[in-house]
Amino acid sequence: MTQEAGHVIRVLVVDDHPIFRTGLVDVINDEPDMRVCAEAATLAAARAAVAQHHPHVAIIDLVLGNESGLDLV
């Protein structure tokens, strides 16, 4: 993927499993052109993160405990 010089893709990670979320964050942050700007475990936290951080993309778990990631999408 070619990126403009200095352009970093901001990623929001939404998953209710902390160990998986941490691993995914590490993998994403190892990419030179991507950075996790926020993490969330619930829909409410994800909505707040979107409003505050304005991510370029989001990786969203479809099952968040008793909530549905599809409601966020």
VENGIGI-V480855 format. One line per field, one symbol per residue. psi: psi as a letter, one per 40 degrees, with the letter a starting at -180 (. if undefined). A space follows every 10 residues. Layout:
BEGIN
psi = ???
END
This chain:
BEGIN
psi = hhiihehhhh hhhhiehddd ddddddddee hdeihheiii eidddddddd ddegidihhh hdhgbeihdd dd.
END
